[in-house]
Amino acid sequence: MTTPLSHSTARNGFEGSYLGSDSRISPRATLECKICWTPYDPAFGDETRQIEPGTAFLDLPADWTCPNCGGAKEQFMVLEDPGRGEEGILPASTPECADLVNRLVAEFRDINIGKMRDVPFRNKALSVEAVGFQPWEGHYVGILIAPWFMNLLLLPGPGEDWSADRTGTKALFHFPSGPYSFTHMSMRLTGPFKGCSLFSPMGDFESHEAAVAVARAAMAALFDPENREDTDRRETIRAQREAEVAAAEATIIEPPTPEAGNEADPENADSESAKVLDRRALFTGRAKESETDQ
């Protein structure tokens, strides 16, 4: 394991100490006690406090201390943090966006270590992390990963007031890849926001890194016009069904004579339609004609 922050640097004012600032580290950060140099690695957790493997340092209980010397959590130093990357902890391009996202993440981290802790479908290999949040058409858009879901989220932008929107109402938002259905929600610290479910539950993800990679790919796909047909094939499916109905009605009037070796397969049409539907699985919040268009 490499040590980007040397011991000599740490002893000289302990630069790089966590100091309780969640914005300085990602859920994948490994930290080290500045007193006895005992590391905390999320991949292993802490058996002495029954902290499960996959628990981020940010998700440790407030009273957690160094299992070797009892040093305070706030005085741990960043040893390595593969979650920072070039785009930082939260690639939010404005302070307002970062503030909203930090509140969102903090609230879901409390839920993760609280009422969701013993839920069977909670994936213990995952942590709560925000991915790719950025301004978009007056709102903020990004993906939130939690051990039990991955959602595409919209947060209100400057001057927007969503407090009057009723919880559970749905609305369409149009991205370069197509229209997506979002459900209005609200939480105590975060306030109102809108969500589009991508994955739930999260049992198919073997690691947090895999979930982050999928989230980043989904954000890129969201703004790629080349994915438009793959995310919304309503017109294609409707036209195909209309053609099938017309062909069925025609056989009532004048039954066709199948050519040898080319007999009609009554199940083939349904099979092909299923394939088309399957290709729409990039996002699950697909457009619905009955919902309000934004």
C-alpha positions in Angstrom: 0.0 0.0 0.0 1.5 3.4 -1.0 1.5 6.4 1.3 1.0 9.7 -0.6 1.2 11.6 2.7 4.5 10.8 4.4 4.9 10.4 8.1 7.2 13.5 8.3 4.6 15.6 6.6 1.9 14.3 8.9 3.9 15.1 12.0 4.6 18.6 10.8 1.1 20.1 11.6 -0.6 16.9 10.4 -1.5 18.3 7.0 -4.2 16.3 5.4 -6.0 15.4 8.6 -9.7 14.6 8.0 -10.9 17.1 10.7 -14.5 16.0 10.2 -14.8 17.5 6.7 -16.7 15.1 4.5 -16.0 17.2 1.4 -12.3 16.3 1.7 -12.6 12.6 1.0 -14.6 10.1 -1.1 -16.4 6.9 0.1 -13.4 4.9 -1.2 -10.7 6.8 0.9 -8.3 4.9 3.1 -7.2 6.9 6.1 -4.5 6.5 8.7 -4.3 7.3 12.4 -1.8 10.1 12.9 -0.8 8.7 16.3 -0.1 5.1 15.7 -0.4 4.9 11.9 -3.1 2.3 12.0 -5.0 2.4 8.7 -8.8 2.2 8.1 -9.5 0.6 4.7 -13.2 0.5 3.7 -12.6 -2.9 2.0 -12.0 -4.5 5.4 -14.1 -2.5 7.9 -13.3 -2.8 11.6 -13.9 -6.2 13.4 -13.3 -4.6 16.8 -16.4 -2.5 16.4 -18.3 -4.9 14.1 -18.0 -2.5 11.2 -18.8 -4.5 8.1 -16.4 -4.6 5.1 -17.5 -2.0 2.5 -18.3 0.6 5.1 -16.8 4.0 4.0 -14.9 6.1 6.6 -17.6 8.7 6.1 -20.2 6.2 7.3 -18.4 5.2 10.5 -20.3 6.0 13.8 -19.6 9.4 15.3 -18.0 7.8 18.3 -15.7 5.5 16.3 -12.1 5.7 17.3 -8.8 4.1 16.3 -9.0 0.4 17.2 -5.3 0.4 18.2 -4.8 3.6 20.2 -8.2 5.2 20.6 -7.3 8.2 18.5 -10.2 10.4 17.4 -11.8 9.8 14.0 -11.4 13.5 13.1 -7.7 13.3 13.4 -7.2 10.5 10.8 -5.2 11.4 7.7 -5.9 10.6 4.1 -3.6 7.7 3.1 -5.0 7.2 -0.4 -8.2 8.1 -2.1 -9.0 6.5 -5.5 -12.4 8.2 -5.5 -11.1 11.7 -6.0 -9.9 11.5 -9.5 -9.4 14.6 -11.7 -13.0 15.7 -11.2 -12.8 15.8 -7.4 -15.1 14.4 -4.8 -18.2 16.0 -6.2 -17.8 17.2 -9.7 -20.3 19.9 -9.1 -19.4 23.1 -10.9 -21.1 25.6 -8.6 -21.0 26.1 -4.8 -24.8 25.9 -4.8 -24.8 22.5 -6.5 -22.1 21.2 -4.2 -24.0 22.3 -1.1 -27.2 20.6 -2.2 -25.3 17.4 -3.1 -23.4 17.3 0.2 -26.7 17.6 2.1 -28.2 14.8 -0.1 -25.2 12.5 0.5 -25.1 13.2 4.3 -28.8 12.4 4.6 -28.6 9.1 2.8 -25.4 8.2 4.7 -27.4 8.6 7.9 -30.2 6.4 6.5 -27.6 3.8 5.4 -26.1 3.3 8.8 -29.5 3.7 10.5 -32.8 2.3 9.4 -31.4 0.5 6.3 -28.5 -1.2 8.1 -30.1 -4.6 8.6 -32.4 -4.6 5.5 -31.7 -7.9 3.6 -31.5 -6.4 0.1 -28.9 -3.8 1.2 -25.6 -4.5 -0.7 -22.9 -4.3 2.0 -20.2 -3.8 -0.6 -21.5 -0.4 -1.6 -21.5 3.0 0.0 -23.4 6.3 -0.6 -21.7 8.4 -3.3 -22.8 11.2 -5.6 -21.5 10.9 -9.2 -21.3 13.5 -11.9 -23.6 16.3 -10.6 -23.6 19.3 -12.8 -25.9 22.2 -13.8 -28.4 21.4 -16.6 -31.2 23.7 -18.0 -31.6 25.5 -14.7 -31.5 22.4 -12.5 -28.7 20.1 -11.2 -28.5 16.6 -12.5 -26.4 13.6 -11.4 -26.5 10.1 -10.0 -26.7 9.0 -6.4 -25.4 5.5 -5.5 -26.6 3.8 -2.3 -26.4 0.2 -1.1 -30.0 -0.4 -2.1 -30.5 1.8 -5.2 -28.9 3.9 -8.0 -31.0 6.8 -9.1 -30.7 9.6 -11.6 -31.6 12.8 -9.7 -32.6 16.3 -10.5 -32.1 19.0 -7.8 -33.6 22.5 -8.0 -31.4 25.1 -9.5 -31.0 28.8 -8.4 -34.4 30.5 -7.9 -36.4 27.2 -8.4 -39.0 26.4 -5.8 -40.3 22.8 -5.9 -41.8 22.9 -2.4 -45.4 23.0 -3.8 -44.9 19.8 -5.9 -46.7 16.9 -4.4 -44.7 13.8 -3.4 -45.1 11.0 -5.9 -46.2 13.1 -8.9 -44.3 12.3 -12.1 -43.0 14.6 -14.9 -41.0 14.2 -18.1 -37.6 15.8 -18.6 -36.0 15.8 -22.1 -32.3 15.0 -22.3 -30.3 14.6 -25.5 -30.8 10.8 -25.3 -34.6 11.1 -24.9 -37.4 11.8 -22.4 -37.2 10.3 -18.9 -39.8 10.1 -16.2 -39.0 11.6 -12.8 -40.9 11.2 -9.5 -41.0 14.1 -7.1 -39.6 13.4 -3.6 -38.6 15.5 -0.6 -36.3 14.9 2.5 -35.8 16.7 5.7 -32.3 18.1 5.1 -32.1 17.9 1.3 -35.5 19.4 0.6 -37.4 18.7 -2.7 -35.8 16.8 -5.6 -36.9 14.5 -8.4 -35.6 10.9 -9.0 -35.5 8.4 -11.9 -34.7 4.9 -10.8 -31.8 3.1 -12.7 -31.1 0.1 -10.5 -32.9 -1.3 -7.4 -31.9 -3.4 -5.6 -28.2 -3.4 -6.1 -27.3 -7.1 -5.6 -25.7 -7.4 -9.1 -22.8 -5.1 -8.2 -19.8 -6.9 -6.7 -18.0 -3.7 -5.7 -18.5 0.0 -5.1 -16.0 0.7 -7.9 -18.2 -1.3 -10.4 -21.3 0.8 -9.4 -19.4 4.0 -9.8 -18.2 2.9 -13.3 -21.8 2.2 -14.3 -23.0 5.5 -13.0 -20.3 7.4 -14.9 -21.2 5.5 -18.1 -24.9 6.3 -17.5 -24.2 10.0 -17.1 -22.3 10.0 -20.4 -25.0 8.1 -22.2 -27.7 10.5 -20.8 -26.2 13.3 -22.9 -25.4 11.2 -26.0 -28.1 11.7 -28.8 -26.9 8.4 -30.3 -28.7 6.6 -27.4 -32.1 8.3 -28.1 -33.7 5.3 -29.9 -32.4 2.9 -27.3 -34.1 4.8 -24.5 -37.4 5.6 -26.1 -38.7 3.2 -28.8 -42.5 4.0 -28.3 -43.0 5.0 -31.9 -41.1 2.0 -33.3 -43.0 -0.4 -31.1 -46.4 1.2 -31.9 -45.7 1.0 -35.6 -44.7 -2.6 -35.4 -47.8 -3.5 -33.4 -50.1 -1.6 -35.9 -48.5 -3.6 -38.7 -49.1 -6.8 -36.9 -52.7 -6.0 -36.2 -53.3 -4.9 -39.9 -51.7 -8.2 -41.1 -53.9 -10.2 -38.7 -57.1 -8.4 -40.0 -56.0 -9.1 -43.6 -55.8 -12.8 -43.0 -59.5 -12.8 -41.9 -60.6 -11.5 -45.3 -58.1 -13.4 -47.4 -55.9 -16.0 -45.7 -52.4 -16.0 -47.3 -50.8 -19.1 -48.7 -47.4 -19.5 -47.1 -44.5 -20.4 -49.3 -42.7 -23.6 -48.7 -40.1 -23.2 -46.0 -41.4 -19.8 -45.1 -44.4 -20.6 -42.8 -45.4 -17.8 -40.5 -44.1 -18.1 -36.9 -46.9 -16.9 -34.6 -44.5 -16.3 -31.7 -41.8 -14.5 -33.7 -43.5 -11.1 -33.7 -43.8 -11.1 -29.9 -40.2 -12.3 -29.6 -39.0 -9.4 -31.7 -41.0 -6.9 -29.8 -39.5 -8.2 -26.6 -36.0 -7.6 -28.0 -36.9 -4.0 -28.8 -38.3 -3.5 -25.2 -35.1 -5.1 -23.8 -33.0 -2.5 -25.5 -34.7 0.2 -23.5 -33.2 -1.0 -20.3 -30.5 1.7 -20.0 -32.8 3.8 -17.8 -36.0 2.5 -16.2 -37.7 5.9 -15.9 -39.0 5.8 -19.4 -41.4 8.3 -21.0 -45.1 7.8 -20.4 -47.6 9.6 -22.5 -49.9 10.3 -19.6 -47.3 12.2 -17.6 -46.7 15.9 -17.5 -44.2 17.1 -20.0 -41.5 19.5 -18.7 
